Each structure stands twice: as structure tokens, then as C-alpha cells.
Amino acid sequence: FAVLSGGAEAWNIDDAADAEFITNVAVDHIQFIGVATAPWGEPAVYFQNAGSLYVLDFFARKSYPIDTGIGRFIHHACIWNGDIALSDGWNVFLYSPGGQTVRNIGLPKKDGIPPEYRDSNGMMTVRFLSASDAYLYAAFGKPAAGNERRTYFWCYNGIGWGQLGGELTNFEPCGVFQGNYRSFGL
């Protein structure tokens, strides 16, 4: 990431020798989300730390927590079409930095995961979110009898959710990778 001023590079994050402080946050578990437009209109880096959403302002060299209003711990997030898709492990929300709005897009419906996908304790967690230009993907799973795991992949097109394939048994999603407009769970 570099800052241009009048067409010339004024500052470059890759220059570690310049000893220019960027930001400081109490580190718990930082996860890079991506780059999107900040609420103030400039490109900015979004990351999550200890389950909260932050935006990094390179010009001010400061990071700001963003109150999404969902009131829950953020488990996973990714950038999708300029918005930040967030999951609290139960639902999926879209945070629009430009309009400072948060919208619950559910998974796969507005009230969360349907009962048929929950285990006896009501547990089902969104494991990962990934995005392409047209679609937002979610991998989620639940424990079954014994040590068996069940995994499901869903796709959101901006209007609604659709399941991709059937239930996968004894398959734990440990990552979602994107390539050429398709996402794959591994």
C-alpha cells in the first residue's frame, strides 16, 4: 500500500526503514479482511481483532473500531462488492462503509439457519465466508453423532441464498479459497 500525492509516492508501507508508526491496537487475534472504501471515502484496510471490526486510515496512521450494531462477536468476514460481509457464526450481515449501514442477509434466511440444519443443541456455525464478483459463499457445518461432522456450502447472489451441492459428511471446512469466479472449500 502506498500513498500518492500529486502523482508521486509520498509514503509506502513497505519501507520498514522509515520508522514511521502506522497504528496500534491491543492485539488478540488480528485477521486481515481486505481493502474497501472507508466511511470517509478513501481506500482503507479492514481487519478484525478480538471479534471486532476495524478500519485502518493510512493517512492519519490510526485504526478505528467500527460499531456494526450486531452486538455479537464477529467470527468471519470478507469483502464482497465493496461491502464487508460479516458472520457472527449464526447469521451473515453486510456492512456498507459508504452508507454506514448493516443489513442482515441471514443464512440462508433472515431468521438464521433453519432448524433442520441444527444439531440437538441448536449449534451450527458459519465456518468461512468467501466472495467472487457475483457471489458470496458460506461454508458452514455442525457436529453430528460421535465425531462425525456435516458441512454445507451456500451461495448468495444479492437476492437470496441457494445451497451448492448436498450435505458433506465427515468433512470439516478448514478454509475457503477463491479462484476464477469460483470458491472451493477444503
Stockholm file with secondary structure:
# STOCKHOLM 1.0

chainA/1-186         FAVLSGGAEAWNIDDAADAEFITNVAVDHIQFIGVATAPWGEPAVYFQNAGSLYVLDFFARKSYPIDTGIGRFIHHACIWNGDIALSDGWNVFLYSPGGQTVRNIGLPKKDGIPPEYRDSNGMMTVRFLSASDAYLYAAFGKPAAGNERRTYFWCYNGIGWGQLGGELTNFEPCGVFQGNYRSFGL
#=GR chainA/1-186 SS CEEEETTEEEEETTCGGGCCCCCCCCCSCEEEEEEEECTTSSEEEEEEETTEEEEEETTTTEEEEECCSCCSCCCEEEEETTEEEEECSSCEEEEETTTTEEEECCSSBTTBSCGGGSCTTCCCEEEEEEECSSCEEEEEEEECSTTCEEEEEEEECSSCEEEEEEEEESCCCCCEEEETTEEEEC
#=GC SS_cons         CEEEETTEEEEETTCGGGCCCCCCCCCSCEEEEEEEECTTSSEEEEEEETTEEEEEETTTTEEEEECCSCCSCCCEEEEETTEEEEECSSCEEEEETTTTEEEECCSSBTTBSCGGGSCTTCCCEEEEEEECSSCEEEEEEEECSTTCEEEEEEEECSSCEEEEEEEEESCCCCCEEEETTEEEEC
//
